[in-house]
Amino acid sequence: MKISSSSVVLALSACVVPSIAYSTSNNKNVNANPEVSRRNILANAGATAMMLGGLGSNGRLALAEESVVVAAGEDTLTPVYFGVGCFWHIQHEFIEGERSILGRNDHQLTSAAGYAGGKATDKEGRVCYHNFQGVADYGKLGHGEVVGMTIPQSKIKDFAALYFSLFDQKTKDRVDPQDRGGEYRSLLGLPGGSSHTSYPLVQAEAEKAGFKLVEGKGNDPDTLGKQIVYVHDTKQFPFYQGEVYHQYHNDFQSPPYGKEYNLLANLALEEGRIKGTGCPDRI
């Protein structure tokens, strides 16, 4: 199934909160250091290729309920998610992380743009982007934009380091501060939350980067200017995949990623690694 080019129109307003204070000059405040830091992390990470499954019902990760040991002696595949501002840019960086840290190819990529951290869905279990129909609006339901993925447990530390490198290294805030509100708050999810075995490793990366981890209660407020990241239990606050038109999308922080990257959405859809969510979309 192909994504219509008209999806661009539907996505034009994504990741931008209208504000009289908004100006394109805000992009000049984005520091170049995070990119250098990301390159170092990706270049120094070991390669571990792991194949994984697709998505379950209602756009949730197939492994969102629990971690899975794929075979005796092998690493544990663990569903996690990370959010800091608009999910378009964050998805691209984690896709690069999956390639460089795990050695995954186009058919094995799991990073998907979506929503998490809210207390509710609509009656059909949906969480959707803002839409004219008013269907299951993620902001009204208390969710934030995140990128969900399934990675080996042994690599959670590496992905946490990558996550904290995505913040502006000078301001300790997201690189798109013009986007305001709880939808753009900083949050992450692990099975069991702070009780997960790898949590101390994530906490160490947070402290190294100058951030404090705080237990997420759900429907949490914006983190802008606070240098905190909410931590959620993925069982209590699962990941909900975003609409297909949001996947592998260009962002406003970087030059276009290229058609080859954008078309990965078609491949993921055809292979079942992403799916229709029942939300207003272009598929």
Buried (B, 14 or more C-beta within 10 A) or exposed (E): EEBEEEBBEBBEEBBEBEEEEEEEEBEEBBEEEBBEBBEEBBEEBEEBEBEBBBBBEBBBBBBBBEBBEBEEEEBBBBBBBBBBBBBBBBBBBBBBBBBBBBBBEBEBBBBBBBBBBBEEBBEEBBBBBBBEEEBBBBBBBBBBBBBBBBBBBBBBBBBBBBBBBBBBBEBBBBBBBBBBEBBBBBBBBBBBBBEBBBBEBBBEBBEEBEBEBBEBEBBBEBBBEBBBBBBBBBBEBBBBBBBBBBBBBBBBBBEEBEEEBBBBBBBBBEEEBBBBBBBBBBB
